[in-house]
Amino acid sequence: MTYAECRHLIDSMKYGDFSDIFGVEKEVGKLNGILAAVYQNVFGTELYPSIYCIS
């Protein structure tokens, strides 16, 4: 999932219209850091592979 896809998903959730806190990044780049941690690779292998990639 890319940053843009993730932002689109968060922004489309219904609670976003009722809250000034929900879905708001506390620091610029924080969401990118979270996504990078999830998709990190070690020696060319995903550290946290998707259940769809496991055989």
PDB file of N, CA, C and O in Angstrom, chain B, residues numbered from 101:
ATOM      1  N   MET B 101       0.850  -1.170   0.000  1.00  0.00           N
ATOM      2  CA  MET B 101       0.000   0.000   0.000  1.00  0.00           C
ATOM      3  C   MET B 101       0.891   1.226   0.000  1.00  0.00           C
ATOM      4  O   MET B 101       1.830   1.328   0.789  1.00  0.00           O
ATOM      5  N   THR B 102       0.592   2.139  -0.877  1.00  0.00           N
ATOM      6  CA  THR B 102       1.376   3.369  -0.955  1.00  0.00           C
ATOM      7  C   THR B 102       0.827   4.404   0.028  1.00  0.00           C
ATOM      8  O   THR B 102      -0.254   4.238   0.594  1.00  0.00           O
ATOM      9  N   TYR B 103       1.586   5.456   0.211  1.00  0.00           N
ATOM     10  CA  TYR B 103       1.146   6.545   1.076  1.00  0.00           C
ATOM     11  C   TYR B 103      -0.164   7.129   0.562  1.00  0.00           C
ATOM     12  O   TYR B 103      -1.091   7.363   1.338  1.00  0.00           O
ATOM     13  N   ALA B 104      -0.242   7.363  -0.751  1.00  0.00           N
ATOM     14  CA  ALA B 104      -1.449   7.957  -1.334  1.00  0.00           C
ATOM     15  C   ALA B 104      -2.659   7.041  -1.145  1.00  0.00           C
ATOM     16  O   ALA B 104      -3.750   7.518  -0.833  1.00  0.00           O
ATOM     17  N   GLU B 105      -2.478   5.747  -1.328  1.00  0.00           N
ATOM     18  CA  GLU B 105      -3.577   4.800  -1.130  1.00  0.00           C
ATOM     19  C   GLU B 105      -4.031   4.788   0.327  1.00  0.00           C
ATOM     20  O   GLU B 105      -5.227   4.756   0.616  1.00  0.00           O
ATOM     21  N   CYS B 106      -3.079   4.815   1.222  1.00  0.00           N
ATOM     22  CA  CYS B 106      -3.387   4.807   2.652  1.00  0.00           C
ATOM     23  C   CYS B 106      -4.120   6.090   3.051  1.00  0.00           C
ATOM     24  O   CYS B 106      -5.105   6.037   3.788  1.00  0.00           O
ATOM     25  N   ARG B 107      -3.644   7.239   2.569  1.00  0.00           N
ATOM     26  CA  ARG B 107      -4.300   8.517   2.879  1.00  0.00           C
ATOM     27  C   ARG B 107      -5.722   8.522   2.331  1.00  0.00           C
ATOM     28  O   ARG B 107      -6.644   8.987   3.002  1.00  0.00           O
ATOM     29  N   HIS B 108      -5.906   8.007   1.114  1.00  0.00           N
ATOM     30  CA  HIS B 108      -7.242   7.960   0.505  1.00  0.00           C
ATOM     31  C   HIS B 108      -8.179   7.113   1.365  1.00  0.00           C
ATOM     32  O   HIS B 108      -9.324   7.496   1.604  1.00  0.00           O
ATOM     33  N   LEU B 109      -7.695   5.974   1.823  1.00  0.00           N
ATOM     34  CA  LEU B 109      -8.502   5.092   2.664  1.00  0.00           C
ATOM     35  C   LEU B 109      -8.875   5.786   3.976  1.00  0.00           C
ATOM     36  O   LEU B 109     -10.038   5.764   4.379  1.00  0.00           O
ATOM     37  N   ILE B 110      -7.913   6.390   4.630  1.00  0.00           N
ATOM     38  CA  ILE B 110      -8.165   7.085   5.899  1.00  0.00           C
ATOM     39  C   ILE B 110      -9.129   8.247   5.687  1.00  0.00           C
ATOM     40  O   ILE B 110     -10.064   8.434   6.466  1.00  0.00           O
ATOM     41  N   ASP B 111      -8.901   9.025   4.634  1.00  0.00           N
ATOM     42  CA  ASP B 111      -9.744  10.196   4.374  1.00  0.00           C
ATOM     43  C   ASP B 111     -11.169   9.819   4.007  1.00  0.00           C
ATOM     44  O   ASP B 111     -12.084  10.624   4.182  1.00  0.00           O
ATOM     45  N   SER B 112     -11.373   8.605   3.500  1.00  0.00           N
ATOM     46  CA  SER B 112     -12.716   8.183   3.103  1.00  0.00           C
ATOM     47  C   SER B 112     -13.534   7.608   4.257  1.00  0.00           C
ATOM     48  O   SER B 112     -14.731   7.368   4.099  1.00  0.00           O
ATOM     49  N   MET B 113     -12.914   7.383   5.405  1.00  0.00           N
ATOM     50  CA  MET B 113     -13.640   6.829   6.546  1.00  0.00           C
ATOM     51  C   MET B 113     -14.597   7.868   7.116  1.00  0.00           C
ATOM     52  O   MET B 113     -14.263   9.051   7.186  1.00  0.00           O
ATOM     53  N   LYS B 114     -15.773   7.434   7.518  1.00  0.00           N
ATOM     54  CA  LYS B 114     -16.837   8.348   7.923  1.00  0.00           C
ATOM     55  C   LYS B 114     -16.492   9.192   9.141  1.00  0.00           C
ATOM     56  O   LYS B 114     -17.014  10.300   9.268  1.00  0.00           O
ATOM     57  N   TYR B 115     -15.644   8.722  10.033  1.00  0.00           N
ATOM     58  CA  TYR B 115     -15.333   9.482  11.239  1.00  0.00           C
ATOM     59  C   TYR B 115     -14.512  10.727  10.944  1.00  0.00           C
ATOM     60  O   TYR B 115     -14.451  11.638  11.770  1.00  0.00           O
ATOM     61  N   GLY B 116     -13.889  10.777   9.793  1.00  0.00           N
ATOM     62  CA  GLY B 116     -13.100  11.943   9.437  1.00  0.00           C
ATOM     63  C   GLY B 116     -13.906  13.226   9.371  1.00  0.00           C
ATOM     64  O   GLY B 116     -13.365  14.311   9.582  1.00  0.00           O
ATOM     65  N   ASP B 117     -15.196  13.112   9.081  1.00  0.00           N
ATOM     66  CA  ASP B 117     -16.050  14.294   9.006  1.00  0.00           C
ATOM     67  C   ASP B 117     -16.465  14.806  10.384  1.00  0.00           C
ATOM     68  O   ASP B 117     -16.924  15.942  10.511  1.00  0.00           O
ATOM     69  N   PHE B 118     -16.307  13.976  11.414  1.00  0.00           N
ATOM     70  CA  PHE B 118     -16.797  14.325  12.746  1.00  0.00           C
ATOM     71  C   PHE B 118     -15.683  14.590  13.755  1.00  0.00           C
ATOM     72  O   PHE B 118     -15.961  14.898  14.913  1.00  0.00           O
ATOM     73  N   SER B 119     -14.440  14.477  13.334  1.00  0.00           N
ATOM     74  CA  SER B 119     -13.335  14.590  14.286  1.00  0.00           C
ATOM     75  C   SER B 119     -12.200  15.420  13.699  1.00  0.00           C
ATOM     76  O   SER B 119     -11.886  15.315  12.513  1.00  0.00           O
ATOM     77  N   ASP B 120     -11.600  16.232  14.532  1.00  0.00           N
ATOM     78  CA  ASP B 120     -10.417  16.989  14.128  1.00  0.00           C
ATOM     79  C   ASP B 120      -9.146  16.212  14.423  1.00  0.00           C
ATOM     80  O   ASP B 120      -8.054  16.656  14.068  1.00  0.00           O
ATOM     81  N   ILE B 121      -9.274  15.049  15.072  1.00  0.00           N
ATOM     82  CA  ILE B 121      -8.126  14.256  15.483  1.00  0.00           C
ATOM     83  C   ILE B 121      -7.955  13.009  14.615  1.00  0.00           C
ATOM     84  O   ILE B 121      -6.831  12.643  14.270  1.00  0.00           O
ATOM     85  N   PHE B 122      -9.065  12.357  14.261  1.00  0.00           N
ATOM     86  CA  PHE B 122      -9.009  11.097  13.527  1.00  0.00           C
ATOM     87  C   PHE B 122      -8.318  11.265  12.178  1.00  0.00           C
ATOM     88  O   PHE B 122      -8.686  12.136  11.391  1.00  0.00           O
ATOM     89  N   GLY B 123      -7.321  10.433  11.915  1.00  0.00           N
ATOM     90  CA  GLY B 123      -6.655  10.424  10.619  1.00  0.00           C
ATOM     91  C   GLY B 123      -5.715  11.582  10.368  1.00  0.00           C
ATOM     92  O   GLY B 123      -5.271  11.776   9.236  1.00  0.00           O
ATOM     93  N   VAL B 124      -5.401  12.357  11.389  1.00  0.00           N
ATOM     94  CA  VAL B 124      -4.507  13.501  11.231  1.00  0.00           C
ATOM     95  C   VAL B 124      -3.113  13.094  11.704  1.00  0.00           C
ATOM     96  O   VAL B 124      -2.938  12.644  12.837  1.00  0.00           O
ATOM     97  N   GLU B 125      -2.126  13.257  10.826  1.00  0.00           N
ATOM     98  CA  GLU B 125      -0.752  12.921  11.214  1.00  0.00           C
ATOM     99  C   GLU B 125      -0.242  13.922  12.243  1.00  0.00           C
ATOM    100  O   GLU B 125      -0.370  15.132  12.055  1.00  0.00           O
ATOM    101  N   LYS B 126       0.326  13.424  13.312  1.00  0.00           N
ATOM    102  CA  LYS B 126       0.856  14.300  14.359  1.00  0.00           C
ATOM    103  C   LYS B 126       2.148  14.968  13.909  1.00  0.00           C
ATOM    104  O   LYS B 126       2.460  16.089  14.311  1.00  0.00           O
ATOM    105  N   GLU B 127       2.890  14.256  13.068  1.00  0.00           N
ATOM    106  CA  GLU B 127       4.145  14.787  12.529  1.00  0.00           C
ATOM    107  C   GLU B 127       4.197  14.467  11.044  1.00  0.00           C
ATOM    108  O   GLU B 127       3.771  13.393  10.620  1.00  0.00           O
ATOM    109  N   VAL B 128       4.714  15.389  10.264  1.00  0.00           N
ATOM    110  CA  VAL B 128       4.850  15.167   8.830  1.00  0.00           C
ATOM    111  C   VAL B 128       5.792  13.980   8.604  1.00  0.00           C
ATOM    112  O   VAL B 128       6.878  13.927   9.181  1.00  0.00           O
ATOM    113  N   GLY B 129       5.373  13.038   7.770  1.00  0.00           N
ATOM    114  CA  GLY B 129       6.205  11.891   7.450  1.00  0.00           C
ATOM    115  C   GLY B 129       6.006  10.687   8.352  1.00  0.00           C
ATOM    116  O   GLY B 129       6.578   9.626   8.100  1.00  0.00           O
ATOM    117  N   LYS B 130       5.215  10.831   9.388  1.00  0.00           N
ATOM    118  CA  LYS B 130       5.007   9.740  10.345  1.00  0.00           C
ATOM    119  C   LYS B 130       4.383   8.516   9.667  1.00  0.00           C
ATOM    120  O   LYS B 130       4.818   7.388   9.898  1.00  0.00           O
ATOM    121  N   LEU B 131       3.378   8.736   8.841  1.00  0.00           N
ATOM    122  CA  LEU B 131       2.722   7.634   8.144  1.00  0.00           C
ATOM    123  C   LEU B 131       3.683   6.954   7.171  1.00  0.00           C
ATOM    124  O   LEU B 131       3.673   5.730   7.044  1.00  0.00           O
ATOM    125  N   ASN B 132       4.502   7.730   6.494  1.00  0.00           N
ATOM    126  CA  ASN B 132       5.513   7.141   5.603  1.00  0.00           C
ATOM    127  C   ASN B 132       6.464   6.243   6.378  1.00  0.00           C
ATOM    128  O   ASN B 132       6.861   5.191   5.876  1.00  0.00           O
ATOM    129  N   GLY B 133       6.833   6.632   7.580  1.00  0.00           N
ATOM    130  CA  GLY B 133       7.711   5.816   8.421  1.00  0.00           C
ATOM    131  C   GLY B 133       7.057   4.513   8.823  1.00  0.00           C
ATOM    132  O   GLY B 133       7.710   3.470   8.856  1.00  0.00           O
ATOM    133  N   ILE B 134       5.768   4.565   9.129  1.00  0.00           N
ATOM    134  CA  ILE B 134       5.035   3.350   9.498  1.00  0.00           C
ATOM    135  C   ILE B 134       4.965   2.402   8.312  1.00  0.00           C
ATOM    136  O   ILE B 134       5.211   1.204   8.453  1.00  0.00           O
ATOM    137  N   LEU B 135       4.628   2.939   7.140  1.00  0.00           N
ATOM    138  CA  LEU B 135       4.559   2.102   5.941  1.00  0.00           C
ATOM    139  C   LEU B 135       5.915   1.507   5.596  1.00  0.00           C
ATOM    140  O   LEU B 135       5.994   0.344   5.199  1.00  0.00           O
ATOM    141  N   ALA B 136       6.968   2.275   5.737  1.00  0.00           N
ATOM    142  CA  ALA B 136       8.316   1.774   5.456  1.00  0.00           C
ATOM    143  C   ALA B 136       8.683   0.636   6.404  1.00  0.00           C
ATOM    144  O   ALA B 136       9.333  -0.325   5.992  1.00  0.00           O
ATOM    145  N   ALA B 137       8.275   0.732   7.662  1.00  0.00           N
ATOM    146  CA  ALA B 137       8.561  -0.326   8.631  1.00  0.00           C
ATOM    147  C   ALA B 137       7.834  -1.618   8.270  1.00  0.00           C
ATOM    148  O   ALA B 137       8.385  -2.709   8.416  1.00  0.00           O
ATOM    149  N   VAL B 138       6.599  -1.490   7.800  1.00  0.00           N
ATOM    150  CA  VAL B 138       5.821  -2.667   7.430  1.00  0.00           C
ATOM    151  C   VAL B 138       6.399  -3.344   6.197  1.00  0.00           C
ATOM    152  O   VAL B 138       6.416  -4.573   6.119  1.00  0.00           O
ATOM    153  N   TYR B 139       6.869  -2.568   5.242  1.00  0.00           N
ATOM    154  CA  TYR B 139       7.350  -3.116   3.968  1.00  0.00           C
ATOM    155  C   TYR B 139       8.864  -3.272   3.906  1.00  0.00           C
ATOM    156  O   TYR B 139       9.413  -3.401   2.812  1.00  0.00           O
ATOM    157  N   GLN B 140       9.549  -3.265   5.033  1.00  0.00           N
ATOM    158  CA  GLN B 140      11.008  -3.347   4.995  1.00  0.00           C
ATOM    159  C   GLN B 140      11.498  -4.720   4.544  1.00  0.00           C
ATOM    160  O   GLN B 140      10.840  -5.739   4.753  1.00  0.00           O
ATOM    161  N   ASN B 141      12.669  -4.713   3.922  1.00  0.00           N
ATOM    162  CA  ASN B 141      13.305  -5.924   3.412  1.00  0.00           C
ATOM    163  C   ASN B 141      14.614  -6.165   4.127  1.00  0.00           C
ATOM    164  O   ASN B 141      15.311  -5.225   4.509  1.00  0.00           O
ATOM    165  N   VAL B 142      14.944  -7.440   4.305  1.00  0.00           N
ATOM    166  CA  VAL B 142      16.227  -7.836   4.873  1.00  0.00           C
ATOM    167  C   VAL B 142      16.851  -8.824   3.895  1.00  0.00           C
ATOM    168  O   VAL B 142      16.294  -9.892   3.645  1.00  0.00           O
ATOM    169  N   PHE B 143      17.994  -8.471   3.351  1.00  0.00           N
ATOM    170  CA  PHE B 143      18.694  -9.303   2.375  1.00  0.00           C
ATOM    171  C   PHE B 143      17.783  -9.676   1.207  1.00  0.00           C
ATOM    172  O   PHE B 143      17.847 -10.797   0.701  1.00  0.00           O
ATOM    173  N   GLY B 144      16.926  -8.729   0.776  1.00  0.00           N
ATOM    174  CA  GLY B 144      16.057  -8.942  -0.365  1.00  0.00           C
ATOM    175  C   GLY B 144      14.778  -9.711  -0.073  1.00  0.00           C
ATOM    176  O   GLY B 144      14.021 -10.023  -0.992  1.00  0.00           O
ATOM    177  N   THR B 145      14.530 -10.017   1.193  1.00  0.00           N
ATOM    178  CA  THR B 145      13.319 -10.742   1.582  1.00  0.00           C
ATOM    179  C   THR B 145      12.484  -9.859   2.498  1.00  0.00           C
ATOM    180  O   THR B 145      13.003  -9.220   3.413  1.00  0.00           O
ATOM    181  N   GLU B 146      11.168  -9.835   2.232  1.00  0.00           N
ATOM    182  CA  GLU B 146      10.297  -9.035   3.084  1.00  0.00           C
ATOM    183  C   GLU B 146      10.355  -9.520   4.523  1.00  0.00           C
ATOM    184  O   GLU B 146      10.256 -10.720   4.779  1.00  0.00           O
ATOM    185  N   LEU B 147      10.514  -8.604   5.455  1.00  0.00           N
ATOM    186  CA  LEU B 147      10.581  -8.958   6.864  1.00  0.00           C
ATOM    187  C   LEU B 147       9.204  -9.381   7.377  1.00  0.00           C
ATOM    188  O   LEU B 147       9.099 -10.293   8.196  1.00  0.00           O
ATOM    189  N   TYR B 148       8.156  -8.724   6.898  1.00  0.00           N
ATOM    190  CA  TYR B 148       6.786  -9.050   7.280  1.00  0.00           C
ATOM    191  C   TYR B 148       5.986  -9.382   6.014  1.00  0.00           C
ATOM    192  O   TYR B 148       5.220  -8.546   5.536  1.00  0.00           O
ATOM    193  N   PRO B 149       6.153 -10.578   5.473  1.00  0.00           N
ATOM    194  CA  PRO B 149       5.457 -10.898   4.222  1.00  0.00           C
ATOM    195  C   PRO B 149       3.943 -10.990   4.421  1.00  0.00           C
ATOM    196  O   PRO B 149       3.450 -11.320   5.500  1.00  0.00           O
ATOM    197  N   SER B 150       3.245 -10.691   3.362  1.00  0.00           N
ATOM    198  CA  SER B 150       1.797 -10.812   3.380  1.00  0.00           C
ATOM    199  C   SER B 150       1.420 -12.285   3.473  1.00  0.00           C
ATOM    200  O   SER B 150       2.186 -13.149   3.046  1.00  0.00           O
ATOM    201  N   ILE B 151       0.261 -12.573   4.021  1.00  0.00           N
ATOM    202  CA  ILE B 151      -0.189 -13.971   4.096  1.00  0.00           C
ATOM    203  C   ILE B 151      -0.424 -14.511   2.687  1.00  0.00           C
ATOM    204  O   ILE B 151      -0.430 -15.724   2.478  1.00  0.00           O
ATOM    205  N   TYR B 152      -0.616 -13.620   1.730  1.00  0.00           N
ATOM    206  CA  TYR B 152      -0.813 -14.045   0.350  1.00  0.00           C
ATOM    207  C   TYR B 152       0.483 -14.464  -0.308  1.00  0.00           C
ATOM    208  O   TYR B 152       0.456 -15.147  -1.332  1.00  0.00           O
ATOM    209  N   CYS B 153       1.624 -14.073   0.254  1.00  0.00           N
ATOM    210  CA  CYS B 153       2.934 -14.420  -0.332  1.00  0.00           C
ATOM    211  C   CYS B 153       3.501 -15.690   0.274  1.00  0.00           C
ATOM    212  O   CYS B 153       4.440 -16.266  -0.275  1.00  0.00           O
ATOM    213  N   ILE B 154       2.956 -16.136   1.388  1.00  0.00           N
ATOM    214  CA  ILE B 154       3.483 -17.317   2.058  1.00  0.00           C
ATOM    215  C   ILE B 154       2.933 -18.566   1.382  1.00  0.00           C
ATOM    216  O   ILE B 154       1.728 -18.697   1.168  1.00  0.00           O
ATOM    217  N   SER B 155       3.845 -19.482   1.051  1.00  0.00           N
ATOM    218  CA  SER B 155       3.367 -20.711   0.404  1.00  0.00           C
ATOM    219  C   SER B 155       3.590 -21.912   1.271  1.00  0.00           C
ATOM    220  O   SER B 155       3.247 -23.028   0.881  1.00  0.00           O
TER     221      SER B 155
END
